[in-house]
Structures are given as structure tokens and as C-alpha cells.
């Protein structure tokens, strides 16, 4: 097992190396104003047996979770995703039918997950376009990792392992969580990140575990390329060094902060065809030396959808400050009610049309959506949650630019596979007045408290109609009897 703990702070929040107390398996120091990332790498044999059996049938698995709380980013962790749980999965070719256990494991770890099997609940990603992405995608709105925290403490920590329990309990305050496994490395990487704040600098390591601790801040090493990030700071490997080592290095990064902001809101009244409005405070691309286009990536639960035919009209798109629908998962049933569907929903990538003027001004774009019919509920209303999209500029880098594996970049985010390998993503920071990046809609549905009168009335009308028909038939019988009209004789036929 290997641990990599990284503190990333602003230049003004530095720390004196002499204030660090480094022992064989521990490191302490003053509290630090910084963002924190903790990555744990485990070999397959270090995992619980039931999880090992599940992973034997999986070629590739990536879980990405983002908090619904609005936040700023710091350092190399600029990538964004719509809030909720994202799952990207590729089965082994010979074990595609044995994937039902994946949904069961997701429910055990994360709680109330509406997943029956990848065949029913996941959407398929086209392999001709997603050459470096997983085969299936799943999304579930999820506000907290409280259930995962309890699950990890129960199954991953021993009864006397206090440090493990402390780490799993801290998952409840994390803002990002990544879990990745692939059959080539036979290793699972679990990465959690906590936002910028006062971090406790007290780290303990198991003697058999390699623990690397970095305290870093932005810097500009010589010959820094535009697609790279430069950092400087202190690096310590517990059990191997007694003093922190100064470092200065650069690494390629596909995700950067655009330095601009946006907010999203549903136009009122929402009705059954709500419109999601995006307000951006800047129309200026982050890079003037390369070609850039602005995009919004949405993950829509099955309670709401976008009509790809409506978004195929160029004139309609122009009126909403949209350029084109670049991708939408298939199939998207335009008529089925929510309670008749098993698939999780749909994902969509839209290119936005920023103002052509050279003046950097705020502007808006609108995305039309459509609600599905929902299941009946007591009170006549149901609430659904729509996650705010991720908004980013996609810029091309120079010919020959390569993005090898970065120590901090997030991959398999759903939208990164829709772009070429030389694309640089500049993320626009989302803002929310109430602090939440989820939009709530109150939808009118059939009221269960009143629906019994509908069924009772329907039955009464049917019975009344049946009784009326029986009465009319009986009255005819009573007046004329059954078969009272005799057939005409031969003589009567001739006279006629």
C-alpha cells in the first residue's frame, strides 16, 4: 500500500521547514492554510475478497464523485464535473453477463443507488469516438459520502487501526473522490480531496506502507511550457528521510482554471419544459494563441431530458446563444415516463456561442429541457434535482504537444474522451447564491390521496353503463319476447 499526501497552498501561506518534526513514521507541524489531496494505491490482493472477485470480471472501472457545494479550486486540481456520482466501466470480454454484482457493490458502498445492472441502467459509450474511454457510463445524484465513510470504516479498517478510521471518517468532508482500477496494473487508486482551509499537519504512517508527503505552492521553473504547471516546495518520504527535500519541477496539465465564473438557474415559471440559463461573466477565451471553443457538459437524470431534434435547428440554437449539439448519449426516449425507464438518464455536450465582439462582457446562454411524467405521489407534487453543468473552454495546443501521465490530472471524466489528445481544458468556476450546484424543481403529479376517487368513479361509471345496457336488452325482451318474429312462409315471399 502506498500513500501520497499533498498540501497545496498559496505563496503567502508558506511554512518554515524547520517547524516540521519528522520521525520514522510520523510528521507533525503547524496548521497549514491549504488544499489537501490524499491518494491511496492498493494492489488487488490487498482488497477485500468480495471486491477482488468483482474486479476479476472488470477490465476498467472509474468512479468520480463531486460535491454539490460551490467551491473554488487551487493548484493542479482545476478539473470540474457536474455534482454527483459518475461511473465509467468496461467489463472483461468473457464476463459481460456477470456484471450485476457491480450495481450491488455500488449500493453497498454509496447507499440508495438506483442501479439494477449495467445492461439495464448504464448507457453505452460509442467506441469509435471514445477510443481512450470506458465502454459504459452511469450517473446518480449524490450529495454526500456519508454512507461510503461508514462502509470503508467497517470493511477496510481493523478494530484497532485508529489512523484508518480517522481517514475514512474524514471522507464525509471531502469535495472530490476518484476511484480507478484497470486490469493491466491490477491496482486500485483511491484519491480524495479536501478544499482550501486550515489543514491539520499531523501524519502517521504504517511501517510497511510507503508514505510520501508534499507541501507545494505555485512557481515558474525555467523553460515552462504553456500547457505545464510549475510548483515548488518540500517533499518527504516517511521512514526514508529525516529532513524535507526542496523541489522545483513542472508537469503537463490538461486542466486549468480559466479565471472566469458562471452561474446557472432555471427560468421561472419552469412548467413541463424548463429552460436552464447560464450566465457567464466573461466572453474572452483564456488563450489568444490557440483556437478555443466554449462548451457545457450536462448529466441529466432520467426525470428530465434534452430533445436532440430540437437542438438540431441552427436558427433555434442561434437564438439561445448555442452553436451545436456535439454529443448526446443514445438512446433518449422522448415519450416514456420516468417510472417506465431503467436507464439512468443521458449526458450531453453543447458548444456555446460567445459574443463575436472583442469587448469582454457578461452574456447568457439558454438550454431547453423537458420533464418526464413522474410516478404518483401523496400531496400531488414530487421534487427532482438537476445538477449544474460543467462549463469549460477547449483549446488546441501546438502540434507535437504531448500530455503524458500527470501526477495530479483527473482522467475519464466523460467529456475528455470527446476531444483529441492535445486538447487543453480551461474550466469556468461555477457560482450559486444558496451554495448548492443542484437545481430543485417541484413537479405536479397524480395525487395518491385523491386518486382513489378516480378509480372508484371509473368503476361506478363502468357499472352504470353495463347496467344500462342490460336494462335496455331486458326491456326489449319483456316487450317482444325472444324470437317473437316468425320467418315468412313461401306464399308470403311470393307476394312480396
N, C-alpha and C positions, 0 to 999 in steps of 0.2 A: 504494500500500500504506500502511495506517495501523496504528500500534501504540498500544495503550493498556495501560500497566503500572500496576497499583495495589497498593500495600502497605497493609495494614490492621492496625493494632497496637492493643493495649490502652492505656488512658490513662497507665499508669505506665511505658510503654516509649516515651516520646516522643523526639523528636530536635531538636537545635538547628538552626534554619535556616541559621545562619552556618557550620555544619560541612559544608554541601553545596558542592561545587565544580562549577559549571555552565559548560560550554564550548559551542561551536556545536552539536556533535552528540554530546556526551557529558555524563554526570552521575555523579559519584562522591561517596561519603560513608561514614561509619562503618557497620558491620554493624548491621542492624535486626532486632529480635525481632518478627516479624510474619508474617501470611499473605500470599501473593502470587498475583495473577492477571495473566495476560498474554493480551491479545486482539489478534489479527492480522486485519485486514479486507482482502481481496483482491478486485479486480474480476475478472470472468470471463476477460478477455483476459490476466491475469497468471498464470493457472493453466497447467499442462502441457496439451498438445494433446489427449492421450487423455482427460484429465479434463474438458476443455471439451466434447468430443464426447459424453461420458456425460451431462453436466449439461444439454445441449441437449434431452435427452429426459425431463428431470425437472422437475416443477413445484415440488416441495418435498422437501427432504431434511434430516433432523435426526439426528445421531449423538450419543449421550450415553454416556459411559463413567464408571463409578465404581470406585474401588479396593476390593478385598475387605478391606483393613486397617481396623480400627475407628479412628475419629478423632473429635475434637471440631471444631466449626465456630466461626468468628469473623466478626463483621461481617455484611455483607449476603448471605453465601454459606451460608444455612441449609438450602437445599433438599436433599432426600435421594432416592436411588434405590437399588433392590437392586443389589448389586455385579455388574458385567459390562458387556457392550456392548449398548446399546439403539439400534435403528434405526427411525426413523419416516419413511415415504416416500409420496409421491404422484406418479404418473407424469403426463406430459402426455397429454391425452385421445387424441391420434393416435399415440402411441408406446408404448402399454402392452405391446406384444409385443416391444419392443426392450430389455427390462429385464434380460435375462440377464447383460449386462455389469456390472450393479451388483454382483452376487454375486462376479464375478471380481475387481472392483476391491476389494471388501471383503477377499477372501482375500489379494490382493497387499499390502494395507496392514496388515492385522491378523494375518495368519498363518493358522492352522488354523481356518477358519470353515466350519461345516457348512451351507453355503447353495448351492443349485443354481440357483434363480431365485425372484423374488418370487411368481410364480404358485404354486409348489410349497412354498416354505419359509416365506413370510410369512403372518401371519394378517390377516384383513381387519377393519378397524375400522368399525363402523356409522356411516354418515354422518348419520343422523338424530339421533344423540346426540353425536357428535364433530363438532360444527359448526365448531369452530375448531382441529381437529387433522388430522393426516395420515390417509391412506386405509389404509395398511398398516403392520404392526408386525413387528419381528424382534428376537430376543434371543439372545445367545450368552454363556455363561460365559467370562470372560476376565480373568485375574489381573494381567496386566502389559501395558504399551505398548512393550515392547522391540522388537517387530517393526515397529511404526509409527515408532519412533525411527530405525531403520536405513533404512526406506523413505523417510521425509521427508528424511533427510540425503542419500540417493542422488539423489532426483528434484527436491528443492526448493532445494538449496544448490549453489552453484558451487564449483569446486575451491579457490578462494582466499577464499571467504566464511567466515571463521572465526566470526563472530558468529552466523550462521545455524546452523552446525554445533554451536556451543555450546548454542543454544536447543533444537535437535532432540534432542541428547543428554540434555538436562535433562528431556525428556518422560518418560524412564524413572522419574523420581521424582515425577511429578505424581499427584495423588489424584483429579482430575476432568478430563475433557476433553469439550468441546462443539464440534461442527462443524455449522453451519447454512448452508443455501443455499435461495433461493427465486427463481423465475423473474421476479418483479416487480422486485426490486432488482438482479438479476444480480451479486450479490456473495456471497462466501463469508466467514463469520466463524468463526475457529478460536480457541477460548478454553481455556486450560489453567490449572489452579490447583494451587498447592503449599501444604502445611499450615503451620500456625504453627510457626515455628522461626527460627533465626538466618539471615537473608537477606543475601546479599552485595549491597550498594548500589553497583553498577557497571554503568551502562547506556550502550550505544553505539548510535547511530542512523545510518542511511544518509542522505546529504544530500537525496535525493529522497523520503524517507519521512517522513510526519508521525508524531512520537512524543510521546505525552502521558504524563506520569508524575505519579501522585498518591500522596501519603503521608497516609493518613486515619486517624481514630480516632473512636469514637462520641461524639455530643454531642446536645444537645436545643435546636434552634433555636426561636425564638418561634412559637407557634401550630402546634406539631407535632401532626398528626392521629394517632389510634391505629393506623392502617394504614400509617404512614410510618416511615421510619428517618432519623435525623438524624446528620450527620457533619460534622467539621471537620478542617482540616489544610492541606497545602501542595499546590499544583498547578503543574506546569511543562510547557511545550511546548518541547522541544529545538529550537534553531535560531531561535526566536522571542523567547524571554525569557532574561535572564541572571540573574534572581532568582526564587525560588519565590513564587507568589502565595498569600496566605492565603484560604481559602474556608470558608464555612459554609452548608450547604444541607440540604434534606430531599427525599426522593423516596419514592414509594409502593413498597411491597414486599409481594408475595403470600405470601412465605415467611419465617417467623420461627422462632426457637428456643423450644420450649415450656418449657425449663428442667427437664425430667424425662428419665428414662432407661428403657430396656428391654433385656432380653436374650432370646435365643431359643435353644432346644435341642430335639433330638429325644428323645422319651421312650424309655427302654430297657426291654426289647429292641424294636428297631424293627420287625422282621418285614417282611411284604409290605404292611402297612398302617400306615406310620409316622404318628405324631402330632407336629406341631410346636407346642411350648408357648412362649407369650410371657409373660414376667414383667415387669410394669410397676411402677415404684416409686411411682407417684402415680396417683390416680383423680380429681384435681381438674382441671377444664378450665382452659386458660390465660386465658380471658376470661370474666368473670362478667356482662358487659354484653350478650352476644350468645349465640345458640343454637349449641352446638358438639356435634359427634359425633366419636367416635374410630374411625379406620379403619386397616386393614393392607392394603398393596398388595403382591402377590406376582407374580413372574415365574418360572414353573415350567418347566424344560426338559422335553422330551418323555419323558424317562425316568420322570417322576412326574406325577401329575395329581390334581385335586380332582373329586369327584363332585357335580355341581350338584343332582342329585336328593336326595342325602343332606343337602346344605346347604339344602334347601328345607323341611325339617321344623322347625317353630318350637320344638317341645318339645326336639328334639335340639340345636338351636342354643343354647337357653337353658341346657342342661346344660354346654355348653362356653364359656359367657360370650360368646356371639356373638349379634348382633341379626339380621343379614340378609346374604345374598349380594347385593351391589349390582351386580356386573358380573362376567362371566366370558367370555373370548373364545370364539368358536364357529368350527367345531365342535370338540368334545373327544370323541374316540373312546374309549369306556370299555373296549374289548376288545382293540384292536390292540396287538401287541407293538412294542417300540421299533424294531426293525430293519425293520418294515414301514411306517414312517411317514417322511414327508419334512418335514412342518411342524415348526417349531422347538419348539413347546410351547404353553403357554397363560398368560394373565395373568388376575388375579383381584383384585377389590376387595371386602373384607369389612368390615362395620361391627361393631365390638366393643361388648360390653355392660359398661360400667364399673359398679362398685358404686353402688347408689342412696343409700347412706349419705352424710351430709355430712362424715364424718371422712375425711381424706386418708390412705389406707392402701395398701400394696402389694397387688397382685392378679394373677391369671393368666387367660389365655385359651388354648384349645386348638383347633388347626386340623387336622382329619383329612385325610390324603393317602393315595394309593395308588400303588404301584410298578407299572411295566410289566414284562413279560418281556423280558429283555435277550439280546443275542447270546451264543452260547457263547464261552468264553474258557479259556485254559490256566490250570490251577490250580483252576477251579471257582468263582471269585469275580471280580466286577467292582466298581469303585468309581464312584459317581456323586456329583455336587456339587449341593447345593441352596442357592441364595442366600438370605440372611436378608431378610425383607420390610422395606419402609419403613412406619413407623408414624407417624401424624400426626393431629392434631385439625383438622377442617374447620369453620370458624366463619363465620357470615354477618355481613357488615358492614352498616352503615346504608344505608337507601335513598338512592340518588344517589351512593354511593361509586364512584369510577372508578379503574381501575388502568391508566393509560397505560404506554407502553413505559418500563421502568425501565433504568437503565444497568447493573444487576447481576443482575436476576432471570433465572432459567432458565425457559424455557417448553417446551412439547411434551415433557412428562415421562411421558406415558402416562396418569396418573391425573388430571392437572389438567383435561383435557378432559371428565371425567365430572362436573364440578361447574360451577356457574354462574360468570359472570364476576366476581361480587362476593364470592367465597369467599376467605377468608384461611386459609393453611395454617400450623399450628404443629407443627413437627417434633420428635419424640421421639428423643433420641440413642441409637443402638444401642451395646451393650457386648458384649464377647466375652472369655472367660477366656484363650483362646490367641491373641487378637489378630485372628483371622480371622472374617469375617462369612459364610463359606461353611461349610455343614454337609456332612460326608462320610458316606456310607452304603456299607457293604460288602455287596453283594447276591450271594446264591448263584445260579450259572448252570450250564449244562451244561459239564462239564469236557472240553475238546478232547482231552486226553491219554487220557481213558477212553472217549470217545465212539466210537472205532474199534471197541471191543469190542461196543458196542451194534449198530452196523451189521453187523459180522461175525456176531454171534449171530442177528440178524434174518434175514440171508441164509441162514444154516445152517438155521434153523427152517423157512423157506420151502422150501428144497431138500428137507429131510426130509419135509415134508408132501407135496410133489409126488411124491417117490419112493414114499411110502406109497400114494398114490392109484394111481400107475402099477402098483405091485406088486399091489394088490387087483384091478385090472382084468385084469392078465395072469393071475392065478391063476384067475379065473373063466373066462377063455378057454381056459386049459390044461385045466381040468376038463370043460368042456361044449362047447368049440369055438364058433365064430362061427355063429349061426343054426341051432343043433342042433335046436331045437323046430320041427317042421313044422306048417303050418296044418292044422286039422281038415278032413276031407272032408265032402261033403254028407250022407252017411249018418250020420256021427258027429254032425253038427249036429242031425239029426232026432232021434237017440237022446237027445241032451241036452235 
